[in-house]
Amino acid sequence: MTRPALRLILLGFFLISASSAPVKKTQDVNIYSFYINSTVTSRYATTIITSRVANRLNESQEIFFEVKIPKNAFISKFRMTIDGKSYDGVVKEKADAQQQYSQAVSQGQSAGLIKSVGRTLEEFKTSVNVAALSKVTFELTYEELLTRRLGKYELLINAQPMQTVADFKIDVHIHEKPGISFLEVTGGLSTNDLANAIKTTRADSDAWVTFYPTREQQTKCKDCDKNGLKGDLLISYDVERQNPNGEMKVSNGYFVHNFAPLDLQSIPKNVVFIIDRSGSMHGKKIKQTRLALLKILSDLSEDDHFGLITFDSQVDLWKRELLKATKANLDDAKSFVKKITDRGSTDINAAVLEGVNMFKRQPQAGSASILILLTDGDPTSGETNTERIMSNVRKAIGSKFPLYCLGFGYDVNFDFLTKMSLENNGVARRIYEDSDADLQLQGFYDEVAVPLLTDIQLNYIGVSNLTQNNFALYFNGSEIVVSGQITDNNVESISTEVIAISKGSKVTYQNTVTTKDVIDVPSEHEDFVERLWAYLTVKQLLDKHVLLEGPEKEAVKNEALKLSLKYQFVTSLTSMVVTKPQEGDVEVADKPKEGKESHRPPVSRYPSFTPRTGYGPPGPSDYDYDLLYASRLRVPASRPRVRGSRPSVRGSRLRVPGRSGYYAFDTPNRAPTHVTRTLVAPTQSAVLAVRNNRFLLPADGQTKPLCFDVPIPHKLKLLQDSALGFSMNGKSRGSKTGFQQIIIHYKTNHHLTINTSSINYNDGQNNVQYLWGQEPSQHEQEGIILILRDNEMDVTIGSIRVVIVLHKKRKDVFLWPAVWQQPKNVTLSGILGKDKISYEEIQGSTLKIMDNDVKASWDEMTDYRFPSAPVVRCWLVPFQAVMNGEISDFTVTQM
């Protein structure tokens, strides 16, 4: 008889909270592979987290998968794979999932727990019972539209696998057609020794960020310990904005319009700050509020007008009217702020209405009015009915200006603030009780400090199902995004018109774009415009659902639910149901509300606490257990062929998708020449006449990389560290791209020979052979780590990490080397020895490189460092211009 449903909640990484018993760490679970792959196309990010875990016990045990994802994201896929069989999550309406959940609870079976953690993340956890000496693969996909704030987009990636992982990778690819204007990587995972594990590459419209820390490095970040990585990578970037009409993208019957014009004069603003000084603001909160207000007042422009209101059960005004932000007025206002103290109860209704009256008493033509409310609690004085308060405020404002509500801490009625702000063209933001609360307040103000346009209307011809296309204000550093469906697939162009009010005048932006433009994105992401439209539509429908009542509310809910189900988004209206292999067990995943956990209580299947496994240092070789498990099943085990005594070899038995490689260069320690000379890049005809391998060289501080050609055939010195005793040489193919053989030497006895059919490793006594296409494997010995994936051989020796990528183009098969990591402050030699190089564009196609004028040509190349082999644009320069030598200086006679 099938056991009834289990239940779990999806959308984040959550801790076991069914018991306060300490978590028992074991060596019985090994996370042998952990990948995070994020692809950002036109601000729409799709992130896939893949964790492969082995049960090392001779008995079955529960194995957990725990990750953190951004609060703004929608989970769109979850899969568990055990013994070659996949179990996919299915998004259902909450009521349908609730029925399964209730059945599970009534049977006393296990449940999951979901919660928000911190300011920007949610936690997701699930588990599955895995048989003895078996493995499980977890795969979670989530999607989000990155929002531009203060002039940049931010992609936040959290990593906390709870143990060191031999094969750990984060790969991010950003594609922005207008070009990427700047790129920055920060966060806790970029500190200390981990900084050397991060590599960035920029090439015009594309950027790649790779993070490949070794096991040793995984214990050395700011918050890392013996349990491995614990922290975030924050990738910030912005795009070029040369077209004031914005950026239009059309694909598969959908379009998206990103509008963020530059070079506009700021509009003078009228801002009224309404500050809660009730008793609950006592102590640190009121102190931080004063600090933030003092800084905000200092940042006001002299053209601005402002007012200050403080309230508890009584409402007090600094001045009855708005005053210009002169030095004298600001000094007086700062004196007022310094005297704000906490007292009394909370009359939100009277305070907000008084703020509205300030604008009405003194209207300012040609300016933008903004009302900002800061409170930390419920209304407890005067009018306390939240529905009546919202009605009063809505009628008083009359859609004339926005109301922004800042909720301080978790005791505040955030649903009330959210609804009141949405009703008045504003947003609600939570201010977290922390040491930087004053910076949070100031940061929010910075987002709305410089209005550039008001009353923005975006019009389109030949489209339907538009997302929001009218906006009260456009602020400097932000962006307006509109998406929709094209009604006629035969139409060849779309006309756009943006009408708005700028400083003192009406402005119009008009543009016509072709619908036939091909968007250069990977095939697996070719529907990103449609999914972006669905994501944005669902988000805005859920906001409307908060505001409406009666039949309209139901209609909006049904539309949001329909889209959530179609695109498999886990939203506040849906849950993801996962049928697990244990006799049809079921888990359900919900998206939590801001500041709240699931209303469903956790239910344990077991009478006592089940220890969380999946943590702890690596134990015995996975390879050995694979052989044991295979013998139990009486099937041959896949294993490397070994001559002599067998070294310790890790053999992971799961197929891992090919991943992006990366290489970089270190600048040789040579005295710069001061003799100016002009070098000329080879012309296109010359390139065609001479077969060559083309290498990419990232440029420090530049969006356009350099590239150079190396004629073939040659035996090349690719990379060498004499102090370490490391060298890597490559034998190019006769008249074709790539290499037929790459050999790595370490000290005097370690030799790794990589061909297009096999890989051989010899330590002076034993020989291990791998075949391309076999099961992924791991091998560790004497400071050498080898990881074989589908089409990659990952090699770590000391502080050098390289990857050899196997490319297959029809019947053409070749190798390509890439450097992922190299030691700091160490000069490496070889073709790949340079990390980055600096240059200056002088005039036209002339570059200044190391004090030399170099004639370059703007060309393209295929970047074979990545398995996807993207085509990028680069400045093609002569070999001698960047390598400080002749090609003969980089050749070897013996491999």
MARVEX-899830 format. One record per residue (C-alpha): residue in one letter; x, y, z. Coordinates in pm, whole numbers, plus 50000, padded with zeros to 5 digits. Layout:
<rs>
AXYZ...
</rs>
This chain:
<rs>
M500005000050000T501375033949900R502365055650190P500535089350193A502145121750091L505045139150256R505245176350251L508025201650209I508065238250126L510145252049842L511865284849801G514965287749984F517435271350208F516025263450545L517475249250859I516105219951053S513975235951320A511905206551436S514365201451718S516955221551900A519225191451927P522745197351795V523485187651439K525695157051420K528455160351164T529525128550987Q531905116850721D529185095150574V527925119950316N530125135650051I529125164849830Y531545156549551S530265182249302F528555216149347Y527895239149051I526125272449024N525555284248667S523925318148611T523115332648270V521995369048250T520525380647919S519215416147901R518935417848283Y516955385148305A518865359848513T518395322248511T520425304048776I520855266448809I522265250849125T523405214749089S524615194049384R525805158049356V525985138649680A527125103349772N525915082150062R528975063750193L527185042450447N526305005950404E522735015550487S520265040950356Q520095075650507E518385109150461I520415133850251F519595170850248F519845197749984E519995233150123V520495265349929K519745302449958I518205322049672P517185358749624K513795368649764N512835384849436A513305352549240F510775326349131I511775289849147S510845274248813K512325239148829F513415213349082R514665178449007M516125149349200T517915121449014I518565088049182D519835056849008G519265072848669K515605081348740S514495117548773Y511785131148999D510575165348885G508675191049085V505335202148940V503845236249018K500195234349123E497615257849263K498025261149638A494665245349712D495565213849519A498915211249692Q497265218250029Q495135187149992Q498205165249953Y499925182950239S496965178850475Q496895141950403A500585139150487V500165158450813S497245136950919Q499495106550883G502245122651091Q504685123750804S507575147550749A507255183050633G509615209550516L510035244250651I510645276050459K511665310050582S513255342650483V516805348450598G518355382650626R517495410650391T517795396050046L517615358150066E515185329750119E516135294650224F515155262450053K515725227650185T514585193550081S515735158350158V515495123350020N516285088950150V519245074949955A520125037949946A523445024650076L526495034649868S524285053749624K524185089149493V521665116549434T521725147449214F519715178149313E519025205449059L517225238149136T516475265648883Y515295300648971E514675331848762E514685368948835L514675402448658L517555423348785T516485458248894R518665488448829R519335508549144L521825536849184G523185531048837K523855493648853Y522335459048842E523245433849110L523305395949081L523595379749424I524815343749450N525065325849783A527215295149845Q527115274650164P527465237450084M528405229750450Q531555210750359T534525215550132V533845203049781A536505189449547D534635200449236F533105234349317K532355260249047I530375291949002D530005303248643V528265335548540H527765347448183I526265381948123H525125391747773E523975427447714K523655437947351P524415475347406G527695466347577I528765463847940S530045496748079F531435483848408L531715451448604E532595446048970V532715415149192T532405419549570G530965400149863G532295377550136L533495351449887S535805376849724T537905382250037N541255368550152D542705339549951L539425334549763A539995366249561N542525347149354A539875321349262I537745347849087K538375355848723T536525381348510T536555385248133R534865413047939A534395414147565D532125442347447S528605428047493D529635398747714A531205393248051W532175361348227V532795357148598T534205323948715F534865312549071Y536775279949108P538205277149462T540275247449565R539375227749876E542055245750070Q540795279949960Q537215271050057T538165273950424K539805308250398C537175334450316K535945360150565D533225338050717C534515304150601D535705276950837K536535240050825N533025233750692G533855252650374L532335282050194K529835304750361G529005337350193D527965356449883L529315367849552L527785401049447I528245408549078S527445444648989Y527355458748637D525755484248409V525275487248033E526155513047772R523335537747699Q524115554747373N520525554047245P518275578347440N515215559547311G516205529247512E516915493447420M514335471247245K514605433547212V512205412047013S512075374147020N509485347146948G506555371346941Y507475390647256F509385422747320V511005440747609H511855477747624N514475490547868F514265528347904A516825548348103P517775580947929L520855599848036D521935636248011L518735649948161Q518575678848402S517305669548745I513855681948839P513665701749165K511845681149424N509595687749719V510135661449986V508425657650321F509845633550577I507275619550822I509155604151115D507705581051380R508975591051727S506695568151930G508005549152231S508845518152027M511505538451842H513455540752166G517205536152172K519155526051865K516295530951617I515735567551694K519495573851705Q520025557951363T517045577051223R518575609851337L521935600551179A520285591950848L518195623950840L521235645650908K523075629950613I520015632050386L519555668850467S523185675250372D522525659150032L519535680849938S520005702849635E519605740349675D516695739149428D514805714649649H512095723049901F511595701550210G509605696850527L509905676450846I507075661051047T507485640451364F504655621651526D503545599451811S500015605251937Q500735641551853V501905655651519D504615682551520L505935702251223W509405717151198K507855744450982R504295747350861E505375753150502L507985738250270L511265757250275K514025759550019A517145739150100T519385768850176K522275765550417A520455785150685N517295764250654L519275731850653D521205741750965D517935749551143A516425716751030K519445697351156S519055713251497F515415701651496V516425666051398K519035663651675K516275670051931I513915642551810T513205618852101D510915589052139R507635591552329G503935582752314S501875561352074T501485561251695D499025582551494I499985574251135N496745587350986A497105623051115A500805624651035V500475613950670L497485636750611E499485665950750G502265657850505V499775658850217N498445692450341M501965707150330F502065700449955K498555714149906R499275746150097Q502335753649887P502225737749540Q505495740749347A505115742048968G507675723148762S508815701349050A508355665649174S506715659549512I507655629449728L506245618650063I508395595250277L506965578350588L509165560150840T507455539751113D508185508751320G504725497951435D500955496451394P498715526951425T497785528651796S496435564051831G493835585151652E492415565351359T493645529451407N491575511451143T494055504850862E491385503150590R490065537650686I493605551550706M494355539050355S491105553550225N491825587450385V495355588650246R494295577149900K491625604049874A493955630950007I496815623149767G494555617549466S497385601749258K499215635249252F502505622649402P503975590249544L504055578649903Y507045557550007C506685537450327L509725525450520G508995498950783F511595497651059G512095462351199Y509745432451207D507085445251448V505735468651183N502535460050993F504335456250662D501265444350469F499515476650561L502495497850453T502855478250128K499225482950032M499185519750126S502305527049921L501095507249618E497785525949627N499745558249597N502295549849325G505065542649575V506825512549722A507355498850071R510815489650193R511795471950511I514605487450716Y516355460150912E517335465651274D521075463751238S524195484451283D523775499150934A520095508950959D521055545450907L522855535650584Q519785516250472L517635547250522Q520115568850340G520435543250061F516705543749998Y516665581449984D519555580949736E517385560349500V514715587549487A516975617749538V517245628749175P513995628248971L514615632648597L511165627248444T507565628348563D504295615348414I505965589848185Q503765572447928L505165545447697N503095537547387Y503505509347136I501765500546810G500885464746719V501285449447063S499055435747340N499195423047699L501515451147802T503035452448146Q502755485848328N503465513648077N502815545548275F504955557748564A504755587548795L508515593348823Y511805582548669F514835586748896N518485589348809G520175555348829S516945535648781E515315520348473I511815516248331V511035481748187V507975474247970S507245441147800G504435427647588Q503275404647310I503385412846938T499885408646798D500915402846435N503855379346387N504175391246026V504845427146124E508385437746038S508815466046289I507465480746612S507075518046674T507645531347024E506805565047171V507705577647519I506065609747639A507165625747967I507725658348149S511335668848194K512625699648372G510405727448242S509235710247922K507495680847762V509805655447594T509085628047341Y511235598247246Q510315579746929N511855549146774T511165521246527V512825487446564T512745457146338T511205425146466K513645404646260D516685411746474V518255379246586I519175379246954D522455361447003V521725339247304P522205302147374S519385280447244E518385270047596H517645306847676E516075317447345D512675321747513F514045345947772V511985375747644E508785355947682R509755344148030L510805379548124W507355391648015A505685364148220Y507825371548526L507125409048513T503435403648444V502995379948738K504865403548972Q502645432948874L499445412348889L500315401249242D500765437949338K497355446049187H495835416749371V496805433449699L494895464849606L491675452249449E488445438649595G485555417149472P485345403449116E488305424348995K490515409349264E489445374149165A490035380748796V493565393748860K494295364049087N493145339548820E495315355948555A498375355448780L497685319248870K497275309448506L500655324148413S502345309648723L501155274948627K502045278948261Y505605290048332Q505975268248644F506725297648876V506485292049250T504615323349363S502315332749649L499475315649456T501235283049374S503215255049534M505655230349384V504795193849448V507705169349438T506935132249431K509795114449603P510945079049536Q510025065849880E506725049149802G505195079749640D506045104649914V505235140549824E506805173749924V505355208149859A507215240849821D505695275149889K506985310649853P506965328850189K505645363850243E508035391950331G509165388350690K507095357050752E507595319550751S505175293650625H501925291150819R502115253550796P503855238051094P506795214551047V505845178451102S508395151251167R508045116451021Y510175103251302P509455104951675S512955118051743F515275142951579T516945130751260P520515144051237R521285165250934T523795147650714G525665159750414Y528245178450616G531745172550738P535115166850576P535495142450291G535895106450391P537175076250199S537355076349824D534055077049636Y535755055149380D536155026549628Y532485027749716D531545027949349L533364995049307L531644980549614Y528234992049497A528824978949148S529884944949282R526734942949490L524704948749176R526914924348985V527604948948707P531054960548593A532234992748756S533515020948536R537025028648643P540295042148510R542785016848382V545695014448627R549145000248573G551144991848884S549784997349233R546555017049222P546725051949371S543765066849555V541345076549280R538015093749327G535505082149074S532265101749063R529665082948875L527355110548758R527485127848422V528175164548468P527275189948197G530245206848035R531145239848196S532875271448096G536655272448116Y538705303548183Y542245314748153A544175346148240F547685360248219D550315376048441T552395404848307P556065394748282N558435413748507R560345431748234A561655467248236P559385488148012T560885501247696H560785538747642V561455537347269T558265544547080R557745522646777T554765513746565L553695477546520V551095467746266A548515440546322P548115414246053T545425422345802Q542475399645745S543975387045421A547205378845601V545265360045867L543565339145602A546855332245430V548575318945744R546945292545961N547095302446325N545705298446673R544185330346807F544425337847179L542405362847384L544115386047632P541805404647875A542615441447910D542785457948250G540035484048286Q538855480147926T535715464547782K537515454947460P540045426747500L543145421947290C543865391447080F546905378846894D547755351146650V550315323446677P551135306546343I550925268646331P552205242146344H554285247046657K555155230946988L554415259347229K555425267247584L551925275347713L552635281648082Q555615278048310D556365284448678S560005275848732A559855280649109L557005255749139G558505231748891F555405234248669S555225235848291M552505230848032N553325226347663G551025222047366K551425206747023S549265224346767R547605206246478G549025207146129S546765232545959K543775233946192T542685252946501G543535240046845F545935214546989Q546295177346936Q548285171647256I548945190547580I551445178247838I551795190848196H554955184248399Y555275189148774K558575185448952T560515156448802N558135127548840H554585139248765H553485139748402L549985144548261T549555137847889I546275148647735N545295137847383T542005140647197S541125104647287S542645098447631I544395112947934N547395096048100Y548785105148441N552125091248561D553605097948907G556905080648838Q555645046948960N552065042548849N550135051548537V546425060348535Q544515063448210Y541175080648153L539095081647839W537135112147725G533455104447763Q533835080348054E532145086448388P533415118448555S536265110648795Q538445127149059H542025119449156E544075135249436Q547745128249505E550685147949646G549135182449597I547745173949253I543985173749193L542575160148866I538855163248788L537555147548468R534215160348341D532455153348012N534655175647798E537055190548053M540155179948241D540515202548544V544045202948688T545125219549013I548805219149110G549765241549399S548245275749332I547865269848957R544565257248818V544145250448448V541445233848244I541865216047915V538675217347709L537895190947448H536035206247153K534095185746900K532985203546584R531395177746361K534285153446299D536895178546405V538225172246757F540825193646931L542045205947270W542225241147409P543945252447731A542695278247979V544075291648307W541525295448587Q543845304548870Q547465314148916P549575325949211K549605362349315N552685383649261V554445356149068T555725360648715L554705331848489S556085326848142G554545311947832I551825320747584L549245320247865G551545336648120K549965371248110D547025377948339K545865410948190I547415439547999S546745476847989Y546385497447675E545075531147565E543105539047251I544955568247093Q543235575046764G541265553246528S542775518646538T546055528846705L546655516347057K549305525647310I550665493147457M553705493847686D554785527747547N554525515747188D552095527746921V550425496546787K548245494546480A545325471446557S542305458846369W538845453646521D538235417046454E536455386946598M537495353146728T536035321746878D536855319247246Y537635282447290R538405286647659F534685280947711P532975248347607S530235269347444A532915285947225P531335320647201V532365344746925V533735377347067R535155409446923C538695420147005W541575442946904L543835420846693V547445431146758P550835416946659F552215389346877Q555345409746956A553285439147084V551965420147384M554395391647442N557685410947449G559425385847228E559355365646910I557325334146859S560565314246862D560995324747228F557835305247313T558495272647130V559945240447266T561705211847092Q560435185147329M556945182947475
</rs>
